[in-house]
Amino acid sequence: MARTQVAIIGAGPSGLLLSQLLHRCGIDNVILERQTREHVLGRIRAGVLEQGTVDLLVKAGVGARMQRDGLVHDGFSLGFADRNLRIDLRALTGCGVTVYGQTEITKDLSDARAAAGARMLYEVENVQIENLGGTHSTVRYTHEGRSAELLCDFIAGCDGYHGICRKSVDATAIRTFERIYPFGWLGLLADVPPAAHELVYSNHARGFALCSMRSASRSRYYLQCGLDEQVADWSDDRFWDELRRRLPDEVAATIVTGPSIEKSIAPLRSFVVEPMRFGNLFLVGDAAHIVPPTGAKGLNLAAADVRVLYQALDDHYRTGRSESLDRYSGRCLARIWKAERFSWWFTSLMHKFGDDAFGGRLQSAELNYLEESVSARTAMAENYVGLPFDLPP
């Protein structure tokens, strides 16, 4: 039976970041991942990073390429009624955000862990977690056709919404909060220059649209779509035409079209479980919470979880105390629910909800209020750039 201090289930950005930070604290850990390394590195995700996330990546020793290639944005725009309202993040809060794709973050972290000789097992099957309430826990799994066991002090569940960690918890010990939205996002990735140098979120009678980017030459665009729609029904030409219709004229005129690299449809949901600790198991990131992508909070919340957990584990192994570990769930959830609120509010503000004329008027009133009120824009900016990275429970 193999032995480690922390078993990390999942080799996405949260699992890799936790592994890297623990390694720099001298804490032994092993990563177990269900997918292939190529699959993990190839997943296309968003990458609007709060300053707290940027600082944590730098602390982990993986910030060089991000600092060189990342795009620092001092604001973003809200499109509505055929005009643009710029939210000046820098002027309102003193900081901005960094655009750097999650795919690139995963690559940087994976390369760093490999260079350090980390134990990372891919294509792991049949994972079972045992004895969560004991002095030590056991993770049983199959790798390369052979059964194996890993004895550990703690388990970090970084395996996402569909992972085994949350499913291993007694259903009577966990409470779930969820909201399903009646639409999804159709995303298109293309090697074309962005429509604007900052993100543009557009409220339109035909539905929401977003102009985003991965770099100065690669753009990511989104359209609100029905949950019953299929990617195959959306040719590139149809996507580009519909995108232009939903944007203010001055933005639509700047759209450069090109063949898509990838198209996909993602449903939107808000999801939180309480608590996030069960004996020796700590849920991290999407295993414990999901937000609509409108506010760009998913990766940043996962990074905040990692920050609290690695510091608590470091404190435990240095001092023998357990107080920081005991506070993990409360400290994380204090920030999570505020981000859930913001993501729900922003989603409700920008999307079309059927033929709800009353709701449409409320959206217009809210957008007009943002245009008129510095205080309203400041509150929005504070949430967008990220509330304090570690809030007390």
Protein Blocks (a to p, Z undefined) as FASTA:
>chain_A
ZZdfbdcehjbfklmmmmmmmmmnopacddddfbdfklmmmpccddddcfklmmmmmmno
pammmmmmpccdfbdcddeehiacdddfklmnopacddddfklmmmmmmmmmmmnopacd
ehiehiacehklbmbdcddddeehiacddddfbdcdfebjklmklmmpcfklpccddddd
fbdcdddddddddfbfbdcddddfkbpcddddfbfkbccddddddfkbcfklmcfklmmm
mmmmmpcfklmmmpccdddfbdcdddddddddddfbehjaccehjlloccdfklopmmmm
mmmmmmmmmmmmmmmmmnopaklmmmmmmmmmmmmmmmmmmmmmmmmmmpcehjafklmm
mmmmmmmmmmmpmklmmmmmmmmnopafbdcZZ
